[in-house]
Amino acid sequence: MLRKTIRLTSVALLYGLLSNTTFGQLDGLYEFDAGGDGTSWDDAANWAEITDPFGNPLGGGDPPTSPTPTTSADVPLLGLLVVDGTQAGQTALDVNIGTANGGGSLTISGGDLTTRDVFVGRDPGGINIGLLAQTGGVLDIGDDLTLGSGSVGIMTMSGGMASTNDDLNINSNSSLTVTGGVINIGDRLNMSDNAGLVVDGGSVIADDDFFFFDNAQITLNSGLLEVQDKLRFDSDESFSGKLTINGGIARSNEFGIEIDGLLSDFRGEVEINGDGVFQVELGVDDGMPGTGTPITQISLATAQALIAEGVHLTTSEAQPLGARIVVVPDFFGDTNVSFVEISVIPEPASLALLAFASLAIASSRNRA
């Protein structure tokens, strides 16, 4: 754990220096009004000057440029604003999608947009929705990406890359759906209340923790969910947070947070179906869970005990869950790391087919 702490501290310091050199004091607020070509982020005529740096109202005329690293941007219109492949180097201080003035949306299909913070669903009255869709390009956020900051925020991602230097927050009634591309989170993925996350392709990777609070619901159908430290649920046992793995890989250093070093420390539910797998970095595998490492950095014995308990590791399949030790070639820069992998045990017919296929491959190699 020490090596991870040192690495995270160094990265945080670097990100802090980069943020200080990129973003300055607020110069004012622009609002997207589609008054130019109607869609392009980089068309200054699509923006109106709303306030000066002190919050004093301006006349709403066109600014000299589109938003800059010291200009915040409000987006209160749906289905119009786009950053595409013709728009490289777009910037803003804070971006608010869906405000008190109306529901808003932003589509990133190419190019790149660099900001300090992005808020999707920023209406304090809780009415106007915010929508963020990324199909390509790069979204580089110097601090947080928050889905649901007063009103509902929804993000969909099918391609490209999005990154945060700090947290990705998914709040009440808000959601993230990933079917392609990569999301890199510099610190934590935080989910609260009944927030939702669906991954069906692509990758969601966090450098610190996955915090699934309250009744957060997560579904992995394919792709990768990977976190350098803890994957944990709310410590309050009255909540029913759940990760359902129907396919793909969910991988973490720890499953939960150690309290007493007993099975009662675990919270939430991980349901594993189909060809989905849940991998947790191997702890001491001596038959005594928790010896030498936190019980949540599970040993093979702990995994088997959790499977037998049937509360925190479950399946809807007819076949039971099983656990084994696998080696992952790279885990956040560490090579050949051992993990306990929990998955559905294949039915005998599937095992026979697998053995037959392996024998056929071996025979063909021998003939070659």
Helices and strands as residue ranges (DSSP letters): H 2-22, E 28-32, G 44-46, E 47-51, E 71-75, E 82-83, E 90-91, E 94-97, E 104-108, E 112-115, E 117-120, E 130-134, E 138-141, E 145-147, E 153-157, E 161-164, E 168-170, E 175-178, E 182-185, E 189-191, E 196-206, E 210-212, E 217-233, E 242-245, E 249-255, G 263-265, E 269-272, E 277-281, H 300-309, E 313-314, E 321-331, E 334-344, H 348-367
